[in-house]
């Protein structure tokens, strides 16, 4: 009830008899929004229900975020059209290059050879079409079968080729949350999705499908960006909750060590006691680990004391690769947090960007930051400092000061050989480089690595991704109608043996590696990716040949050789020729020999000898020169001419003995042919070796 003072009865009478006028909607709106103006100079609110309600409503209005503008459908369609146009232009350019290449090859031939190959062209094209159609239909049936199995088993595994599935996953995982345990699970889940996309990408490359490459690149980078955000949230969580860990430390100091608790008032007394007993300073340090997954690990070291002089021993992150870091004197006297994160993938370099370094043992990020300010208690109130992103900026060392000394060990699951080809690299200015690393020592026996680091850069142990190229030798042998054996000796003298059947593959050599990590058969792409993850890269790229300054064969010639190998592999074994790198990119030279016993170790005898085959676009010839020759000669073997296909060459010149003629018609099943082609195409075995 409003109470008013009136000077006389007439004023009171006029006021009471004055008619009440209902306020307009505009005036009512001004009255409701009046408290907004008062926010700049907030009034002293009384402890009433109305005031609490009014203050609460104002706060709610302040927290309303503007809606994000929806993407224009016209712009999205325009981007899609531009991408389709780009892919179309690339395909047209590839066709023009192929036609020009065919024309140049045709001009090099004599008229007699042109007529002969033209007559055989129909047979060659027909064989290629039949074989490609069979493999394509087989791949299609496998895909339909997998989809049906996923449906009836209620398997929710995503399709890496479907944008709808990937967009749904990205939308679900993009939201930030305060549940740190959920972040760990999401990081692990996203890493598995990235691995599935990589497998799909390699499968497409093995079938010469290039129209989905941008799709894979784009979604892998989006998922890696989400992982980086999740990792940042975990780091932020451990930074903000420093006070909670300090309370736990004080409880231990008081009840277990019977020492002074740490706070602003006791800091000087603690420092005086530590000066007399330096080993006690370790008891005032905090070491916290995050939850560990196969994809991510993190550790945080807190030192609340300042001006305590040089540390007695390095920081020991024993649960992360036995990592030890000795901080420089410049930082040893400060109150700081030093944290380490480990990931099993490269979060910095884009998936489509080529880098010559292959990580071994994961990527480490190290960072040293100042401790957050402690909360203050005043008159029963707790004033907590606000967090800003700048607080997680790493402390930089001035020039001329001591470096970080680092030591860690590599797990037994990674392959180490030849310490001279192992490097520690840092990520600077958008690329991995060996700059900033000093006093590197790698001990293969103890699997330990020690070095000095100039600054707080991400680092990793690595080898060159082309360290095993070109192979010293490779050999392919048919063991049965449904099994093939591939043997490789790499540049680092690693003897690798892979058995390939209709669906899976099994690593046979090296024996120790096969027994320890490859006990179960795997699809060939997964086996090759797993080998690369442990430090043995058998998947070649054209950039590898550029770095090695060697020849990388044209894919059209490579595809033709693959088809010829699949047709004749049941009877013949094929091996690398030393002349292959001596000829141009438009030729492939390999050795072949009859294998009457279907034995992977058969190397020839008095009756059967290794001979060289020269493949060019749409033709193959038997060469006169062999591995013992001093000089490469493209002269054909006596009484032979070039043919459009290896199978035609064998039949025309009766190269196959009568007792093996039956087996050459025993063509391998389509499943094995498909798996065999996938292996050689992913490895680019014929292109770089």
C-alpha positions in Angstrom: 0.0 0.0 0.0 1.4 3.4 -1.0 1.4 6.0 1.7 1.3 9.7 0.7 1.3 12.9 2.6 -1.4 15.6 1.6 -1.2 19.2 2.6 -4.9 19.6 3.0 -8.2 17.7 2.5 -8.9 19.3 -0.9 -5.7 17.9 -2.4 -6.5 14.5 -0.9 -10.0 14.6 -2.3 -8.8 15.6 -5.8 -6.3 12.8 -5.8 -8.7 10.1 -4.7 -11.4 11.2 -7.1 -9.0 11.4 -10.1 -9.9 8.6 -12.6 -7.4 5.8 -13.0 -6.0 5.5 -16.6 -4.7 2.2 -17.8 -1.1 2.6 -19.0 -0.5 1.9 -22.7 1.5 -1.1 -23.9 4.4 1.1 -24.8 4.5 2.6 -21.3 4.3 -0.8 -19.8 7.2 -2.0 -21.9 9.3 1.0 -20.7 8.5 0.1 -17.1 9.4 -3.5 -17.6 12.7 -2.7 -19.3 13.6 0.2 -16.9 15.9 -2.0 -14.8 18.1 -2.5 -17.9 19.1 1.1 -17.7 20.1 0.8 -14.1 22.5 -2.1 -14.8 25.3 0.4 -15.6 24.9 2.0 -12.1 23.3 -0.9 -10.1 21.0 0.2 -7.2 21.2 -1.3 -3.7 18.6 -4.0 -3.8 16.6 -4.8 -0.7 16.3 -8.3 0.3 12.7 -8.7 -1.0 11.1 -11.3 -3.2 10.3 -8.7 -5.9 13.8 -7.4 -6.0 15.3 -10.9 -6.3 12.9 -11.7 -9.1 13.7 -8.5 -10.9 17.5 -9.1 -10.6 17.1 -12.7 -11.8 15.1 -11.6 -14.9 17.7 -9.0 -15.8 20.6 -11.5 -15.5 18.7 -13.9 -17.8 18.2 -11.2 -20.4 21.9 -10.5 -20.3 22.8 -14.1 -21.0 20.8 -14.4 -24.2 23.1 -15.0 -27.1 22.3 -13.7 -30.6 21.3 -16.4 -33.0 23.8 -17.5 -35.6 23.0 -16.7 -39.1 22.1 -19.8 -41.2 24.2 -20.5 -44.2 22.7 -19.4 -47.4 21.5 -22.4 -49.4 22.6 -20.6 -52.6 26.1 -20.2 -51.3 26.3 -23.9 -50.4 25.1 -24.9 -53.8 27.7 -22.6 -55.4 30.5 -24.2 -53.4 29.4 -27.7 -54.4 29.3 -26.7 -58.1 32.8 -25.2 -57.8 34.1 -28.4 -56.3 32.4 -30.5 -59.0 33.8 -28.3 -61.7 37.3 -28.6 -60.2 37.1 -32.4 -60.2 35.8 -32.4 -63.7 38.7 -30.2 -64.9 41.2 -32.5 -63.2 39.7 -35.6 -64.8 39.7 -33.9 -68.3 43.3 -33.0 -67.8 44.2 -36.5 -66.8 42.5 -37.9 -69.9 44.3 -35.3 -72.2 47.7 -36.3 -70.6 46.9 -40.0 -71.1 46.0 -39.4 -74.8 49.2 -37.4 -75.4 51.2 -40.1 -73.7 49.6 -42.8 -75.8 50.3 -40.8 -79.0 54.0 -40.4 -78.1 54.3 -44.1 -77.4 52.5 -45.0 -80.6 54.9 -42.8 -82.6 58.0 -44.7 -81.2 56.8 -48.0 -82.7 57.5 -49.4 -86.1 54.7 -50.0 -88.6 55.1 -53.7 -88.2 54.7 -53.5 -84.4 51.7 -51.1 -84.7 49.9 -53.6 -86.9 50.6 -56.5 -84.6 49.5 -54.7 -81.5 46.5 -53.4 -83.2 45.4 -56.9 -84.0 45.9 -58.0 -80.4 44.3 -54.9 -79.0 40.8 -56.4 -78.9 41.9 -59.5 -77.0 43.8 -57.3 -74.5 40.9 -54.9 -74.0 38.4 -57.7 -73.6 40.5 -59.4 -71.0 40.9 -56.1 -69.1 37.2 -55.4 -69.2 36.2 -58.9 -67.9 38.7 -58.8 -65.1 37.9 -55.3 -64.0 34.1 -56.0 -64.2 34.5 -59.1 -62.0 36.5 -57.2 -59.4 34.1 -54.3 -59.4 31.1 -56.6 -59.0 32.9 -58.5 -56.2 33.6 -55.2 -54.4 30.0 -54.1 -54.8 28.7 -57.4 -53.4 31.1 -57.2 -50.4 29.8 -53.6 -49.7 26.2 -54.7 -49.8 26.9 -57.7 -47.6 28.7 -55.6 -45.0 25.7 -53.1 -45.0 23.3 -56.0 -44.5 25.3 -57.5 -41.7 25.5 -54.1 -40.0 21.7 -53.7 -40.3 20.8 -57.1 -38.9 23.3 -56.9 -36.1 22.2 -53.3 -35.3 25.8 -52.1 -35.8 25.9 -48.3 -35.7 29.3 -48.0 -37.3 29.4 -45.0 -39.6 30.0 -45.0 -43.3 33.1 -42.9 -44.0 31.9 -42.1 -47.5 28.5 -40.8 -46.4 28.5 -37.1 -45.6 25.3 -37.4 -43.6 26.9 -39.9 -41.2 30.0 -37.8 -40.7 28.0 -34.5 -40.3 25.9 -36.2 -37.6 29.0 -37.3 -35.7 30.6 -33.9 -36.0 27.5 -32.2 -34.7 27.2 -34.5 -31.8 30.8 -34.2 -30.8 31.3 -30.4 -31.4 29.5 -29.3 -28.3 31.7 -28.4 -25.3 31.0 -30.1 -22.0 32.4 -30.0 -18.5 32.5 -33.8 -18.2 36.2 -34.5 -18.5 35.7 -38.3 -18.5 33.4 -37.9 -21.5 36.1 -35.8 -23.3 38.5 -38.7 -22.9 36.0 -41.2 -24.4 35.2 -38.8 -27.3 38.9 -38.3 -28.1 39.3 -42.1 -28.4 36.1 -42.4 -30.4 37.1 -39.7 -32.9 40.6 -41.3 -33.3 38.8 -44.5 -34.4 36.7 -42.6 -36.9 39.8 -40.9 -38.4 41.3 -44.4 -38.7 38.2 -45.7 -40.5 38.3 -42.7 -42.9 42.0 -43.4 -43.7 41.2 -47.0 -44.6 38.4 -45.9 -46.9 40.7 -43.4 -48.5 43.3 -46.1 -49.2 40.6 -48.4 -50.6 39.5 -45.7 -53.1 43.1 -45.1 -54.2 43.6 -48.8 -54.8 40.7 -48.7 -57.2 41.9 -45.4 -58.9 38.9 -43.5 -57.4 40.0 -39.9 -56.8 36.7 -38.0 -56.7 36.3 -38.5 -52.9 39.8 -37.3 -51.8 38.7 -33.7 -50.9 35.8 -35.3 -48.9 38.3 -37.4 -46.8 40.7 -34.5 -46.3 38.0 -32.1 -45.2 36.4 -34.4 -42.6 39.7 -35.6 -41.1 40.7 -32.0 -40.5 37.3 -31.3 -38.9 37.6 -34.3 -36.6 41.2 -33.4 -35.7 40.1 -29.8 -34.8 37.4 -31.3 -32.4 40.2 -33.4 -30.8 42.3 -30.3 -30.3 39.3 -28.5 -28.6 38.7 -31.5 -26.3 42.4 -31.5 -25.3 42.3 -27.8 -24.6 39.3 -28.3 -22.3 41.2 -31.0 -20.4 44.2 -28.7 -20.0 42.0 -25.9 -18.9 40.3 -28.2 -16.3 43.5 -29.1 -14.7 44.7 -25.5 -14.7 41.5 -24.1 -13.0 41.3 -26.8 -10.4 44.8 -26.2 -9.1 43.4 -25.0 -5.7 41.7 -28.3 -5.2 44.9 -30.2 -5.7 46.7 -27.7 -3.4 44.2 -28.5 -0.6 44.9 -32.2 -1.1 48.6 -31.5 -0.8 48.1 -29.5 2.4 46.2 -32.4 3.9 49.0 -34.8 3.2 51.6 -32.3 4.5 49.7 -31.9 7.7 48.7 -35.5 8.5 51.4 -37.5 6.8 54.6 -35.5 6.8 53.7 -33.2 9.8 55.0 -30.2 7.9 53.7 -26.7 7.3 50.8 -26.3 5.0 51.4 -24.0 2.0 49.7 -20.6 1.8 50.7 -17.0 1.2 51.6 -16.5 4.9 53.7 -19.7 5.4 55.6 -19.5 2.1 58.6 -17.6 3.6 58.9 -19.9 6.6 58.8 -23.0 4.2 61.5 -21.5 2.0 63.8 -21.0 5.1 63.3 -24.6 6.2 63.9 -25.9 2.6 67.2 -24.0 2.5 68.4 -26.1 5.5 66.9 -29.4 4.1 66.7 -29.1 0.2 65.2 -32.6 -0.3 61.9 -31.5 1.3 61.1 -29.3 -1.6 59.9 -32.3 -3.6 57.1 -32.8 -1.0 55.7 -29.4 -1.9 55.2 -30.4 -5.6 52.0 -31.9 -7.1 51.9 -34.4 -10.0 48.6 -35.2 -11.6 47.8 -37.6 -14.5 44.8 -37.6 -16.7 42.9 -40.7 -17.7 44.9 -42.7 -20.2 43.6 -43.9 -23.5 45.2 -45.4 -26.6 45.0 -42.0 -28.3 45.7 -39.5 -25.5 47.7 -39.0 -22.3 48.4 -36.0 -20.2 50.4 -35.1 -17.0 50.5 -31.9 -14.9 53.3 -30.9 -12.5 52.6 -28.0 -10.1 55.3 -26.2 -8.1 53.7 -23.6 -5.8 57.0 -22.5 -4.2 59.0 -19.7 -5.8 62.6 -18.6 -5.4 63.8 -22.1 -4.3 66.8 -22.2 -6.5 67.8 -24.9 -8.9 65.8 -28.2 -8.8 67.5 -31.3 -7.4 66.3 -33.7 -10.1 64.3 -33.5 -13.3 60.5 -33.7 -13.4 59.6 -37.3 -13.7 56.5 -38.1 -15.8 57.1 -41.8 -15.4 53.7 -42.9 -16.7 54.2 -41.3 -20.1 57.0 -43.1 -21.8 59.2 -42.6 -18.7 59.6 -39.0 -19.8 61.9 -36.8 -17.7 62.4 -33.1 -18.3 64.9 -30.8 -16.5 63.7 -27.2 -16.7 66.2 -24.3 -17.1 67.6 -22.3 -14.2 65.7 -19.3 -15.5 62.4 -21.0 -14.7 63.4 -23.1 -11.8 62.9 -20.2 -9.3 59.3 -19.5 -10.4 55.9 -20.8 -9.3 54.7 -22.6 -12.3 52.8 -25.5 -14.0 54.5 -27.8 -16.4 52.3 -30.1 -18.4 52.8 -32.8 -21.0 50.3 -34.1 -23.5 50.8 -37.2 -25.7 48.8 -38.2 -28.8 49.2 -41.1 -31.1 48.5 -39.0 -34.2 49.9 -35.8 -35.7 47.5 -33.0 -34.6 49.5 -30.3 -36.4 50.2 -31.3 -40.1 47.2 -31.5 -42.3 46.3 -35.0 -43.6 46.8 -34.0 -47.3 50.0 -32.2 -46.5 53.2 -34.2 -47.2 55.8 -34.4 -44.5 59.0 -36.4 -44.8 59.0 -37.4 -41.1 57.2 -40.5 -39.8 56.4 -40.4 -36.1 57.6 -43.2 -33.8 56.1 -43.4 -30.4 53.6 -40.5 -30.7 53.8 -36.7 -30.5 54.6 -34.8 -27.3 53.5 -31.3 -26.5 55.2 -29.7 -23.5 54.3 -26.3 -22.0 55.3 -24.3 -19.0 52.9 -21.6 -17.6 52.5 -19.5 -14.5 50.4 -20.7 -11.6 46.9 -19.2 -11.4 46.3 -16.7 -8.6 44.7 -18.2 -5.4 41.3 -17.2 -4.3 41.0 -14.5 -1.6 38.7 -14.7 1.4 37.2 -11.4 2.6 34.4 -10.9 5.1 33.0 -14.3 4.4 33.2 -13.8 0.7 35.5 -15.8 -1.7 36.8 -13.8 -4.6 38.0 -16.2 -7.3 40.1 -14.9 -10.2 38.7 -15.2 -13.7 40.3 -17.4 -16.3 41.5 -16.1 -19.7 43.1 -18.0 -22.6 46.2 -15.9 -22.3 47.1 -17.6 -19.0 47.9 -20.8 -20.9 50.4 -19.1 -23.1 53.9 -20.8 -22.6 56.7 -19.0 -20.8 59.5 -18.1 -23.2 63.2 -18.3 -22.5 65.4 -15.4 -23.2 68.3 -15.9 -25.7 71.4 -17.3 -24.2 69.8 -19.3 -21.4 70.0 -23.0 -20.7 67.8 -25.4 -22.7 65.3 -28.0 -21.5 67.0 -31.4 -21.0 64.7 -34.3 -22.1 64.8 -38.0 -21.8 62.2 -40.7 -22.7 61.9 -44.3 -23.7 60.1 -45.9 -26.6 57.6 -48.6 -26.0 58.3 -52.2 -27.2 55.3 -51.9 -29.6 57.3 -49.6 -31.9 60.1 -50.8 -34.3 63.5 -49.3 -33.8 66.5 -50.0 -36.1 69.5 -48.1 -37.2 69.9 -45.2 -34.8 71.5 -43.1 -37.6 68.1 -42.8 -39.3 66.2 -41.7 -36.2 65.7 -38.1 -35.4 63.9 -35.9 -32.9 62.0 -33.1 -34.6 60.1 -30.1 -33.4 57.0 -28.4 -34.9 57.9 -24.8 -35.8 56.4 -22.4 -38.3 53.9 -24.9 -39.7 56.3 -27.8 -40.3 58.4 -30.4 -38.6 62.1 -29.6 -38.5 65.3 -30.8 -36.8 66.1 -27.2 -35.8 66.2 -26.5 -32.0 67.4 -30.0 -31.1 70.9 -30.5 -29.6 72.9 -33.4 -28.1 70.7 -36.1 -29.5 71.5 -39.6 -28.3 69.4 -42.7 -29.3 70.2 -46.0 -27.7 68.5 -48.9 -29.6 69.4 -51.5 -26.9 67.7 -49.5 -24.0 65.2 -47.9 -26.4 66.0 -44.5 -24.8 66.3 -41.0 -26.3 67.9 -38.0 -24.7 68.3 -34.5 -26.2 68.2 -30.7 -25.4 65.3 -28.6 -26.5 65.7 -24.9 -27.2 62.1 -24.0 -26.4 58.7 -25.4 -25.6 57.9 -26.8 -29.1 56.0 -30.0 -29.7 58.5 -32.8 -30.4 58.6 -36.4 -31.5 61.0 -39.2 -32.4 60.8 -39.9 -36.1 62.4 -41.6 -39.1 62.2 -40.6 -42.7 59.0 -41.9 -44.2 61.0 -43.0 -47.3 63.8 -44.6 -45.2 62.8 -48.0 -46.6 62.5 -47.0 -50.2 63.3 -48.1 -52.8 63.3 -51.7 -51.7 66.5 -53.7 -52.2 64.4 -56.5 -53.5 60.9 -57.8 -53.6 59.4 -61.1 -54.8 55.8 -62.3 -55.4 55.0 -66.1 -55.5 51.8 -68.0 -55.7 51.5 -70.7 -53.1 48.1 -72.1 -54.1 45.0 -70.9 -56.1 43.9 -68.9 -53.1 47.2 -67.8 -51.5 50.0 -65.4 -52.5 53.3 -64.7 -50.7 55.1 -61.3 -50.9 58.7 -61.0 -49.6 60.4 -57.6 -49.2 63.9 -56.5 -48.1 63.9 -52.8 -47.4 66.7 -50.2 -47.5 67.1 -50.7 -43.8 67.5 -54.5 -44.3 64.2 -55.3 -42.8 63.0 -58.7 -44.1 59.2 -58.6 -44.4 57.0 -61.5 -45.4 53.3 -61.2 -46.0 50.8 -64.0 -46.8 47.8 -62.9 -48.7 44.6 -64.9 -49.1 41.1 -64.1 -50.5 40.1 -61.7 -47.7 42.9 -61.2 -45.1 46.6 -60.9 -44.9 49.1 -62.1 -42.2 52.6 -60.8 -41.4 55.1 -63.7 -41.3 58.4 -61.9 -41.1 60.0 -60.5 -39.1 59.1 -63.4 -36.8 59.5 -61.4 -33.5 57.3 -58.6 -34.8 54.7 -61.0 -36.2 54.5 -63.0 -32.9 54.3 -59.9 -30.7 51.9 -57.6 -32.6 50.5 -59.4 -35.6 49.2 -62.7 -34.3 45.8 -62.3 -36.0 45.2 -61.9 -39.7 44.1 -58.4 -40.8 42.7 -56.8 -44.0 45.8 -55.8 -46.1 45.2 -52.0 -45.7 44.9 -52.3 -41.9 48.1 -54.3 -41.8 50.0 -51.7 -43.9 48.7 -48.9 -41.7 49.6 -50.7 -38.5 53.1 -51.3 -39.8 53.4 -47.6 -40.6 52.2 -46.6 -37.1 54.9 -48.7 -35.5 57.7 -47.2 -37.7 57.8 -49.3 -41.0 56.3 -47.5 -43.9 55.5 -49.6 -47.0 53.0 -47.1 -48.5 54.8 -45.1 -51.1 53.8 -41.6 -52.5 55.1 -39.7 -55.4 56.6 -37.1 -53.0 58.8 -39.9 -51.6 60.3 -40.4 -55.1 60.9 -36.6 -55.4 62.8 -36.6 -52.0 64.8 -39.6 -53.1 65.4 -38.1 -56.5 64.3 -41.3 -58.2 61.8 -42.2 -60.9 58.1 -42.7 -60.1 56.3 -44.8 -62.7 53.2 -43.6 -64.5 50.0 -45.1 -63.0 48.7 -46.2 -66.4 51.7 -48.5 -67.0 51.5 -49.7 -63.4 47.9 -50.7 -63.8 48.8 -52.7 -66.9 51.6 -54.6 -65.1 49.2 -55.4 -62.3 46.7 -57.0 -64.7 49.5 -59.0 -66.4 50.7 -60.2 -63.0 47.3 -61.3 -61.9 46.8 -63.3 -65.1 50.1 -65.3 -64.9 50.9 -65.4 -61.2 49.7 -68.9 -60.7 52.7 -70.3 -62.7 55.3 -67.6 -62.5 57.1 -65.8 -59.7 58.0 -62.1 -60.1 60.9 -60.2 -58.7 62.4 -56.7 -58.7 64.9 -55.9 -61.5 67.8 -53.6 -60.9 67.1 -52.0 -64.3 63.7 -50.7 -63.3 65.1 -47.5 -61.9 67.4 -47.1 -64.9 64.6 -46.7 -67.4 62.0 -43.8 -67.6 58.7 -43.3 -66.0 56.9 -44.8 -69.0 58.6 -48.2 -68.6 58.6 -50.9 -65.9 61.1 -53.8 -65.9 60.7 -56.8 -63.7 62.0 -60.4 -63.6 60.0 -63.5 -63.9 60.6 -67.3 -63.6 58.5 -70.5 -63.8 57.7 -71.9 -60.3 57.0 -75.6 -60.8 56.9 -76.4 -57.1 54.9 -73.3 -56.0 57.6 -72.7 -53.4 58.2 -69.3 -52.0 62.0 -70.0 -51.7 62.4 -71.3 -55.3 65.2 -69.2 -57.0 65.7 -71.2 -60.2 67.9 -74.1 -61.4 69.5 -75.3 -64.6 66.2 -75.5 -66.4 64.5 -72.4 -65.1 66.2 -69.0 -65.0 65.2 -65.5 -64.2 64.4 -63.3 -67.3 63.5 -59.7 -67.7 60.2 -58.3 -68.9 59.8 -54.8 -70.2 56.3 -53.2 -69.9 55.2 -50.1 -71.7 51.8 -48.7 -72.3 49.7 -51.5 -73.9 52.7 -53.7 -74.8 55.2 -56.1 -73.2 58.4 -57.6 -74.5 61.0 -60.2 -73.3 64.4 -58.5 -73.0 67.7 -60.1 -73.9 69.6 -58.5 -71.0 69.5 -59.9 -67.4 70.7 -59.0 -64.0 74.2 -60.0 -64.8 74.5 -57.7 -67.7 76.7 -54.6 -67.4 74.4 -52.3 -69.2 70.7 -51.9 -69.8 69.7 -53.0 -73.3 66.1 -52.8 -74.5 66.9 -55.3 -77.3 64.3 -58.1 -77.4 65.2 -61.7 -76.8 65.9 -63.8 -79.8 63.0 -65.0 -81.9 60.5 -62.9 -79.8 58.6 -59.7 -80.5 56.4 -57.4 -78.4 52.8 -58.2 -77.6 49.8 -56.4 -76.2 49.7 -58.7 -73.1 52.0 -61.0 -71.2 49.5 -63.9 -71.5 49.6 -63.5 -75.3 53.4 -63.4 -75.3 53.6 -66.6 -73.3 51.2 -68.4 -75.6 52.7 -67.1 -78.8 56.3 -68.1 -78.0 55.4 -71.2 -75.9 57.4 -70.0 -72.9 55.5 -72.1 -70.5 56.5 -75.8 -70.3 53.8 -78.3 -71.1 53.6 -79.7 -67.6 52.7 -76.1 -66.3 50.3 -75.3 -69.1 47.4 -76.7 -67.0 48.2 -74.4 -64.1 48.3 -71.2 -66.1 44.6 -71.7 -67.0 43.9 -72.2 -63.3 43.2 -68.5 -62.7 43.0 -67.3 -59.1 39.6 -66.5 -57.7 38.3 -63.0 -58.0 38.5 -62.4 -54.2 42.3 -63.1 -54.3 42.8 -61.0 -57.4 41.0 -58.1 -55.8 42.9 -58.3 -52.6 46.2 -58.7 -54.5 45.6 -55.6 -56.6 44.6 -53.6 -53.5 47.9 -54.5 -51.8 50.1 -53.6 -54.8 48.2 -50.4 -55.5 48.3 -49.1 -51.9 52.0 -49.9 -51.6 52.8 -48.6 -55.1 55.2 -51.4 -55.2 55.9 -51.3 -59.0 56.0 -47.5 -59.1 58.9 -46.7 -56.9 61.0 -49.9 -56.7 
